[in-house]
Amino acid sequence: MKTMHKDSLESFSYVKIMLLKECFPMFRVGVVGPQSTVERIIDIAEELKLDVIFLMYPYKEVRETKDIVKYNDNKVDFWIFSGRISYNLACQVTGSTEKQIYIEHTEAGIFKGLLEFSHKTGSFLDCLSIDEISKSHWENALYQLNIKPGAIHVKTFSERTSTNELTDFHFHLWNEKETKGAITSFEEVYIQLKERGVPAFRISTSDIEIRHTLNILSEKLKTFYFMGSQVAVHLFEIDFLKNHFKSSKQTYQLQHLELKIKEILINLSECLNGSLFEKGLGRYLIFSSRADSERELQRIEETVNKLILESGLKVGIGIGLGETIFSAESNANQALKQSKEKYGSIIIIQENGEVIEVDSNKLESVETLQFNDENFITRLKKEKINIKNYIEIYSLTRNAGIRSFTVKDISIQLSKDERNTRRFIEDLCNAGFAECIGVEEYPTKGRPRRVYKLTNSPKKVVYDGKD
């Protein structure tokens, strides 16, 4: 395995990543859905000023989606569908999900339908029928309302369900006077029920849902822009992030931490002229150019250390290079595995499979103390110090800007048992990683508490093996 730093990395030709409007390629996007929804999507897209050519493909019945995609797939670069059913039908035609997305419906559409039903019929959460893609979606909406419903008839559907079947379901209940009206997810069902005289209401897509999906579309199109260029994929993983926060009280701490993590990574992404994507809790990916990645190796290392200090957890970073997004991301995954085995060292895998471990000591000096030093981690293990607990205390004292602490301070801030915390701090003192510097000057009550401070903090030096 080679070791190299940013000044010795070979220079490669590349296509400069420009996400500015005048340089962004003009993609053609097909919009599929009911006429009214398609028009709303395009109207909102125009408000967002997306540099995209939108092509309208409205249908009267959702089953027309298959033919729309089959005969027009070669005319568009990307598809956006008004709902999950049309998206599923399109996937059956293309056999792939790579170039298509759909608008994810939230509870907002259900609440809107319920309000309209209540206003028109005078009945709230009673005497109605509704069709939904799954009962869990409907049940989740009711759970949030925290109101006990009356007589509600629910029918679930899939891409195999015909609109006539749904229309008959609603009409039969209304005709038998079991309901006062119907709420449906389909425009064609809504129209058919209206023609039969049934008070009908739609679960329609909200503007917020459309804007959110269009923003996702914009990011996906940026990803396509990287295709065919010499790209770099940076894959970050923070180990055990979810398990680190277990109680309901700590859920908010987890959400705040996620925001801080994203802020750190967004700052790096900006320096790399790249795009940040979340790949799941604790796993993040940045697309960038090879040249920008090589130029910012020092900043990448600083970012890793900031993530460790902010989270108190182990962070791995793998950088994959390739001619395409697929090959670069594949290399990044392999690099991440090796990074985690080497205590978070920055590992780069080039397009030809060559593995490079970045030598941190040869990068320009930085003030941020680091935990990605194998020698320091080895010493913690030798002294049988729990690495995770040490990083938690170090992160807490550094982020809070405090130089000393008591056992109670640590146990409260980290929500840990005071007895176990005292035992761990005593182990740190015995191993030379902390020391008692006195007692509290003005104790509020009881015996004075001992005051400690961390010593022998991690530095950018090589541990010589001596105690």
N, C-alpha and C positions, 0 to 999 in steps of 0.2 A: 504494500500500500504506500502510495506517495504522500508526502507531506508538503504543503505549499501554502504561501500566504497570498494576499490579494495582489501585491506588486509583482509576483512571479507567475500569476495565472496567465496563460496564453491569451492573446487577443484574437477574438473571432469576429467575422463580419456578421451583421445582424440587421434586421429590419426594425427601425426605431419605433417603439410603441407610442402612437399618438392617439389619444382619445378625444381630441378636440373635434368640434363639429365639422370643420372644413376638411379634416383628414380622415374622418371615420367613413368606412365604406357604406354605400347605399344598399342596405339589405331590403329584400322584398318579403313581407310577412303576410300570410293569409289569415284572415279572421273568420272563424266559423261559429255560427250560432243563429238564434232567431233574429229576424231583421232588426227589431228594436234594440236588441242587445248589441249586435254588431255595430250599429250606428253609434250607440253610446260609447263603446270601446274606442272607436276611431275619433269621436269628439274629444274624449279625455286624452287620448294620445296626442292630439293636436295641441291641447293645452300644455302638455309636458314638453312640446317641441322636440320630439324624438326625430332624429334624422333617418327616418325609415319610410319606405313606400309600403302602405297598407293596401291589401287587395281584399275586397268584400266577397265573402262566400256565404250568404244567408241561406238557411233552409226552412222549409215549412214543417218538416218532420225530422226528428233527430237521426233516424235511420239513413237519411240522405247523406250523412257525413262520409260514409264509406266511399260512395261514388265521387264526392267532392274531392277527397284526398287522392283517390286512385287516378283521376284524370287531370289533376292540377298539381301534383306533388313536384313535378319537374319545373313548375313556374315560380315556385317560392323557395326562399332559403329557410324559412321557419314558419311554424303554425302556432296560432293561439286559439284555444277553444273556450267557449262560454261556460262549459261545465264538464264534470267528470265523465259522464256517459259518452258524449261526443268524442272526448279524448280517448276513452277506452276503445271505441269503434275505430278511431284512426290508428291506434297502435296495432290493431288486428290487421290493418292494411299494410302499414309500413314495417311491422315487425320490430320496431325500435321506438325508444322514447327520446332519442338524442336531440331531435330538432322540433320538439313540440312541447307546449305547456298548456295548462288549463287554469281557469279562474277558480280558486278554492272557495267554496261557499262557507260562510261562517254563520253563527247564530243570528246575526243581524237580519238576514233575509227572512228567517222564521219569525223573529219578533215583529218585523214590518207586516208580514202577512197576518199575524195574530191581531195586531192593532187595527188593521183595516177591517178584518172580520168582525171584531168587537164593535167597532164604530158603526158598521152597516147593519149588523144583526142584533146588537144589544146583548149578545151573549159572549162571555169571556171564558176561555178555556173549557168550553162545554158545547156539546151538540155540534161537533165539527168533524170533518174527515181531512186527512192530510197524507200526501205521499212524500216519502223521503228515501234517499239512497241507503240509509241504514237507521235502525231504531236508536242506536247509540247517539247519533247526531241529534235527534229529536229529544231523547231523554236528557242529554247534556244541557240542552236549551231550557227544558223544564226545571232541571236541578238548579240552574242559575237564577230562575225566577223565584224559586222557593215558595211556590203557590201550588196547592193541591188541585190537580185538574179534575174536570168532570168527565162526561162521556166523550172520549176522543177516539176516533177510529184511524189507525195508522196502517198504511200499506207501503212496504218497501219495494224497490224496483232495482233492476240492473239493465245492462245494455240489451238483454234478451226480452225485456218487458215491452209490450206494445203500448202505444198511447191509447188505443181503443180500450185496452184492458183497464187502464187507470181511469179513463172517462167513465166506463161502465161501473167501476167500483164506487166512485163518488156519486154518480147519478142515482144508482140503486139506493144508497143510504138516504139521499135527500128525498127521493120519490116515496120512500117508505116512512118519511117524516122522522127518521132517526137523527138527522142532522139539519142544521139551518144553513149550511153552506160548506164549501170545500176550499182547501188551500193546496195548491199544486206547484211542482217545480218546473212544469213544462208549459211553454206558451201555447202549443197546439191543444193540450188538454184544457187549458184555461179558455181558449176560444170556443172549443166544442161544448164545454159546460155552459158558457154564456149563451150560446145558441139554443141550448135546451132549457134556458130559464133558470139555471142553478146559480145562486150567488157564489161567484168564484173569485179567488184572490191568488196572487202569484208569490212564490218565494223567489224574488228577483235579486240579481246581483247588485251590490252597493257600489257606489263610486270609489269608496276606500279600497274595496277588494279589487276593483279594476286597476286602480293606480298601483297597488302593491304588485299585482301580476305584471303590469307594464314595466315596473322598475326591475323585476326579475328578468323580464325579457331583455331589457337594456343590458343587464349584466351578462346574460347568456350570449348576446350578440357581440359583446366585447370579447368574450371567450373565443368565439368563432374568428374574431379578428386576429387572434394570436395564431390560429391554425396556419401551418405552413411556414411559420417564422421560427428562427432559432430562439426558443423560449426557455425560461427557467420557472420551475414550479417549486415553491417553498412550502413544505408541509410541517406544521407545528402540532405537537400533541402534548397536552398537560395530563399527566397520569392521575387517575382516581379522583377527578374533579368532583363528580357527583357523589361518590362515597364519602368525600371529605365533609359534606354537609348532610346530616341525616335527619335532624329534627325539623318540624314544621317551622319553628322559629328561625332556623338557619337558612330556610329557603330564600328569604330576602337577602341574606348575606351572599348566597350563591348568585343571585341575580345582579347584585351590585358588583360582585367580583367579575362576572361575565362582561359587564359594561366596561370595567376598567381594562380587562384583557383586550376587548375589541378596540378600545381607544389606543392602547399601545400598538396593536397590530395595524390599525388604520394609519397611524403615524409612519410606521415602517413602509406600508403599502404606498403611501404618498411619496416617500423618498425613492421607492423603486419604480415609480410611474406604473404601478400595477393595479390589480383588482383583488380584493379580499373576499373570500367565500367561507362560510361556516359549514363544516362537514359533519357536524354532530357535536355534542357537548364536549368541550375540551380539545376539539380537533379543528384546525383552521388551515386554509390554503391560500397562498398568494401567487397569482400569475404575474410574471414580469418578463423582461428581456434578459438575456444572458449577460450582456454588457453591464446593465444596471445592477444585476446581482453581484457581479465580480467587483464592481466599484464600491458597493455598500457592505462588504463582508464585515467590516468593523461594526457598522450599525446593526447588522443582523445579530452579531454576538451580544451587543449591548441590549438588544431587544429580548434575547433569550434570558439574560440575567434579570431584566426588569420583570419578565413574566414569572420567574422563579421567586423573586422577592415579593411580588404582589400576591402570588397564590400560595407560596410556601410549599409547593409541590415540584416534583421532578418534571423537567421539560425536555422533550426531544425535538430535534430539527434536522430534517433531511431536505437536501436541494437536488432536484433532478433536472438535467438538461436534455433537450431533444429537439428534433426537427418539427415534431408535432406535439400537441397538448397530451395526447395519449401516451407517447413514449416518455415525455418529460415527467408526467404524473406517475407513471410506472416506476421510473428511476427514483422519483422522490419517495415513494413508498418503501423501496428497498433501502434507500439512504436513511430513512427514519428508523428502520429496524436496527441498523448498525449504530446509529446515533444513540439509541436507548441502551444498547449494550455497552457503549463507551461513555456512560455518564453524561450524555447530552452534548458531546462534541459535535461540531458542525461537520457533517459528512456530505460530500458532493459526488454524485454519480453522473458522469458525462454520457453523451449520446452513444458512445462506443462501449459503454459499460465500465470504463476505467473509474476506480474509486479513489477519491482524494479526501484526506482528512486535513482540515484547515488547522494550521499551527497557530493557536491563540497568542503564544508568546512573541510571535513575529509580527503581529498586528500592532498598529499604533497604540500607545498607552491610553487606557481609559480609566475613568475614576470609579466606575461601577465595579464593586467587588463581585466575584463570580463563584458559583458553586459547581460549574462544569469542569472542575479541575480534578482529574482522576486521583491525583496524589492526596488531595485534601479529603476526598470522599473515602479513600482507602484508609486514611488515618482514623476517620470517624468510625469506620467499621472495625478497625483493629481495637479500638477502645470500647467496642460494643455499644456505641451511641446510636440511638434511633435517628437516622438521617432525617426522616420526615418531621419528627418532633423538633429537631435542632433548627431546621429551616423555618418552621413555623415561628419559633421564638425569635430567631434572627430577623425574619421579615417583619414581625410585629414591632420590635424595638427600632428597626431602621425606618419603617414607614411612619411610625408615631414620633420619631425624632427624640427618643428617650435613651439615656445612657445607662440608667440603672432601673432596677425593678425588684419587686417582692414576689414571693410565690403566689400570693393572693392576686396580684396584678395580672400575672400570666394566666392563672386558672380562670379568672373572670373573663378576660379578653378572648381567650381561646375556647371558653365553655368546656373546660376539662376539670376532672376531679382534683381537688387541692392536694390530697395525699399523694396521688401519682405524680402530680406536677413537682411537689417537693422532692420526691425520690429522684426524678429525672434531673432536676437542677443540681442535686447533690452529686449525681453521677457525672454531670458536666464539670463540677468543681474538682472532683477526684481525678478526672482525665485531663484537667488543665484547660478546658474550654470556657470556664467561668470561674469567678471568685467572689467570695463574700467581702464586701467593702465597708460593712458596718451595720448599724441598725437604724430604723426610722427615728428621725430626730424628734418628731412630735406625734407619737402614737395616739390615736383617738381613744382607744380603750384596750384593756388587756395587755398582754406581754408585748414588748417592742418586737417588730418583725425585722428579720434580717434583710438586708439590701444587697443585691447581686449585680454584677455586670458581666457581659460576655468578654472573653479574652481569646487571643489566638484565632481571630476571625479569618475567613478565607481570603487569600491574597493571590495575586498573579505571580507566584513564586513556586519553585519546585520543591516539594518536601524531600528532605535529605534522608529520611528514614530513621532519624534519631528522635527519641522522646524528649 
